[in-house]
Amino acid sequence: ISKDAGDGRCGAYWHCETPEGKAFPFSRGLSFYKCDANGKLVFAREIPEPSTKTGGAGLAFAKFGSFMMQFVPESVVFPKI
């Protein structure tokens, strides 16, 4: 668990397991939370482990996308997420 007590933010890497201590497959993830000054939860994000892995194909796709970005005109403005 990572925590920044001054800003009310914390994050955790987690997994689910059986009572015997064996991890369930595809049961890992990350969680991020932020609370306001009153301790009220104002932001939460859960990022579960994907059940399918892209492996080498995902890396090849990312490289291709990176290569293609050089052809996008500078006048194109991408929305902020």
PyRosetta script that sets phi, psi and omega in degrees:
from pyrosetta import init, pose_from_sequence

init()
pose = pose_from_sequence("ISKDAGDGRCGAYWHCETPEGKAFPFSRGLSFYKCDANGKLVFAREIPEPSTKTGGAGLAFAKFGSFMMQFVPESVVFPKI")
pose.set_psi(1, 133.9)
pose.set_omega(1, 176.2)
pose.set_phi(2, -112.5)
pose.set_psi(2, 136.5)
pose.set_omega(2, -175.2)
pose.set_phi(3, -142.7)
pose.set_psi(3, 139.7)
pose.set_omega(3, 172.7)
pose.set_phi(4, -119.5)
pose.set_psi(4, 91.2)
pose.set_omega(4, -172.9)
pose.set_phi(5, -61.4)
pose.set_psi(5, -29.0)
pose.set_omega(5, -178.4)
pose.set_phi(6, -70.1)
pose.set_psi(6, -24.4)
pose.set_omega(6, -176.1)
pose.set_phi(7, -113.7)
pose.set_psi(7, -2.6)
pose.set_omega(7, 179.2)
pose.set_phi(8, 74.7)
pose.set_psi(8, 21.1)
pose.set_omega(8, -179.6)
pose.set_phi(9, -106.6)
pose.set_psi(9, 145.5)
pose.set_omega(9, 172.5)
pose.set_phi(10, -153.3)
pose.set_psi(10, 158.5)
pose.set_omega(10, 178.5)
pose.set_phi(11, -142.0)
pose.set_psi(11, 154.2)
pose.set_omega(11, -179.7)
pose.set_phi(12, -143.7)
pose.set_psi(12, 141.5)
pose.set_omega(12, 169.7)
pose.set_phi(13, -100.2)
pose.set_psi(13, 129.0)
pose.set_omega(13, -173.1)
pose.set_phi(14, -136.8)
pose.set_psi(14, 165.8)
pose.set_omega(14, 172.1)
pose.set_phi(15, -152.4)
pose.set_psi(15, 158.7)
pose.set_omega(15, 177.3)
pose.set_phi(16, -103.8)
pose.set_psi(16, 145.0)
pose.set_omega(16, 179.7)
pose.set_phi(17, -143.7)
pose.set_psi(17, 162.7)
pose.set_omega(17, 178.4)
pose.set_phi(18, -75.8)
pose.set_psi(18, 166.9)
pose.set_omega(18, 175.5)
pose.set_phi(19, -58.7)
pose.set_psi(19, -22.1)
pose.set_omega(19, 178.3)
pose.set_phi(20, -83.4)
pose.set_psi(20, -4.1)
pose.set_omega(20, 177.6)
pose.set_phi(21, 93.3)
pose.set_psi(21, 7.9)
pose.set_omega(21, 177.8)
pose.set_phi(22, -87.0)
pose.set_psi(22, 132.2)
pose.set_omega(22, -179.4)
pose.set_phi(23, -74.9)
pose.set_psi(23, 138.2)
pose.set_omega(23, 172.8)
pose.set_phi(24, -73.3)
pose.set_psi(24, 142.9)
pose.set_omega(24, 175.7)
pose.set_phi(25, -67.2)
pose.set_psi(25, 144.5)
pose.set_omega(25, 177.6)
pose.set_phi(26, 57.4)
pose.set_psi(26, 37.7)
pose.set_omega(26, -178.5)
pose.set_phi(27, -120.3)
pose.set_psi(27, 26.6)
pose.set_omega(27, 178.8)
pose.set_phi(28, -103.3)
pose.set_psi(28, 162.9)
pose.set_omega(28, 177.4)
pose.set_phi(29, -177.9)
pose.set_psi(29, -178.5)
pose.set_omega(29, 177.6)
pose.set_phi(30, -126.0)
pose.set_psi(30, 145.9)
pose.set_omega(30, 176.4)
pose.set_phi(31, -133.6)
pose.set_psi(31, 139.9)
pose.set_omega(31, 176.9)
pose.set_phi(32, -129.6)
pose.set_psi(32, 136.2)
pose.set_omega(32, -178.7)
pose.set_phi(33, -136.6)
pose.set_psi(33, 151.7)
pose.set_omega(33, 174.0)
pose.set_phi(34, -140.8)
pose.set_psi(34, 135.4)
pose.set_omega(34, 177.8)
pose.set_phi(35, -116.7)
pose.set_psi(35, 151.9)
pose.set_omega(35, 175.9)
pose.set_phi(36, -82.9)
pose.set_psi(36, -175.2)
pose.set_omega(36, -176.8)
pose.set_phi(37, -63.2)
pose.set_psi(37, -22.4)
pose.set_omega(37, 179.3)
pose.set_phi(38, -90.4)
pose.set_psi(38, 1.1)
pose.set_omega(38, -179.3)
pose.set_phi(39, 85.8)
pose.set_psi(39, 7.0)
pose.set_omega(39, 179.2)
pose.set_phi(40, -81.2)
pose.set_psi(40, 133.4)
pose.set_omega(40, 178.6)
pose.set_phi(41, -67.3)
pose.set_psi(41, 122.1)
pose.set_omega(41, -178.4)
pose.set_phi(42, -115.8)
pose.set_psi(42, -12.1)
pose.set_omega(42, 179.7)
pose.set_phi(43, -153.7)
pose.set_psi(43, 135.9)
pose.set_omega(43, 175.6)
pose.set_phi(44, -145.2)
pose.set_psi(44, 136.0)
pose.set_omega(44, 176.7)
pose.set_phi(45, -138.2)
pose.set_psi(45, 124.5)
pose.set_omega(45, 177.1)
pose.set_phi(46, -110.0)
pose.set_psi(46, 128.6)
pose.set_omega(46, -179.8)
pose.set_phi(47, -124.4)
pose.set_psi(47, 94.5)
pose.set_omega(47, -179.6)
pose.set_phi(48, -77.5)
pose.set_psi(48, 157.3)
pose.set_omega(48, 175.4)
pose.set_phi(49, -66.2)
pose.set_psi(49, 134.6)
pose.set_omega(49, 178.3)
pose.set_phi(50, -67.1)
pose.set_psi(50, 144.6)
pose.set_omega(50, -179.5)
pose.set_phi(51, -78.3)
pose.set_psi(51, -17.5)
pose.set_omega(51, 175.3)
pose.set_phi(52, -120.9)
pose.set_psi(52, 142.5)
pose.set_omega(52, -179.9)
pose.set_phi(53, -109.6)
pose.set_psi(53, 134.3)
pose.set_omega(53, -179.1)
pose.set_phi(54, -85.0)
pose.set_psi(54, -22.4)
pose.set_omega(54, 177.5)
pose.set_phi(55, 55.9)
pose.set_psi(55, -134.2)
pose.set_omega(55, -177.7)
pose.set_phi(56, -62.6)
pose.set_psi(56, -33.1)
pose.set_omega(56, -179.6)
pose.set_phi(57, -64.4)
pose.set_psi(57, -39.7)
pose.set_omega(57, 178.5)
pose.set_phi(58, -64.9)
pose.set_psi(58, -39.6)
pose.set_omega(58, 178.2)
pose.set_phi(59, -65.9)
pose.set_psi(59, -42.9)
pose.set_omega(59, 178.6)
pose.set_phi(60, -62.1)
pose.set_psi(60, -40.4)
pose.set_omega(60, 179.3)
pose.set_phi(61, -65.0)
pose.set_psi(61, -41.2)
pose.set_omega(61, 178.8)
pose.set_phi(62, -64.5)
pose.set_psi(62, -40.1)
pose.set_omega(62, 178.1)
pose.set_phi(63, -64.5)
pose.set_psi(63, -40.8)
pose.set_omega(63, 178.9)
pose.set_phi(64, -63.7)
pose.set_psi(64, -44.0)
pose.set_omega(64, 178.9)
pose.set_phi(65, -62.1)
pose.set_psi(65, -40.1)
pose.set_omega(65, 177.6)
pose.set_phi(66, -63.5)
pose.set_psi(66, -41.8)
pose.set_omega(66, 177.8)
pose.set_phi(67, -62.3)
pose.set_psi(67, -43.5)
pose.set_omega(67, -177.2)
pose.set_phi(68, -68.4)
pose.set_psi(68, -24.6)
pose.set_omega(68, -179.0)
pose.set_phi(69, -60.8)
pose.set_psi(69, -23.9)
pose.set_omega(69, 180.0)
pose.set_phi(70, -68.8)
pose.set_psi(70, -17.7)
pose.set_omega(70, -178.8)
pose.set_phi(71, -94.8)
pose.set_psi(71, -2.6)
pose.set_omega(71, 178.8)
pose.set_phi(72, -79.8)
pose.set_psi(72, 125.2)
pose.set_omega(72, -179.7)
pose.set_phi(73, -60.9)
pose.set_psi(73, 147.2)
pose.set_omega(73, -179.3)
pose.set_phi(74, -65.3)
pose.set_psi(74, -17.8)
pose.set_omega(74, 179.9)
pose.set_phi(75, -75.0)
pose.set_psi(75, -13.9)
pose.set_omega(75, 179.2)
pose.set_phi(76, -75.6)
pose.set_psi(76, 128.2)
pose.set_omega(76, 178.6)
pose.set_phi(77, -111.2)
pose.set_psi(77, 121.7)
pose.set_omega(77, 178.8)
pose.set_phi(78, -86.7)
pose.set_psi(78, 139.6)
pose.set_omega(78, 179.7)
pose.set_phi(79, -68.3)
pose.set_psi(79, 147.6)
pose.set_omega(79, 176.5)
pose.set_phi(80, -81.2)
pose.set_psi(80, 137.1)
pose.set_omega(80, -178.8)
pose.set_phi(81, -100.1)
pose.dump_pdb("model.pdb")
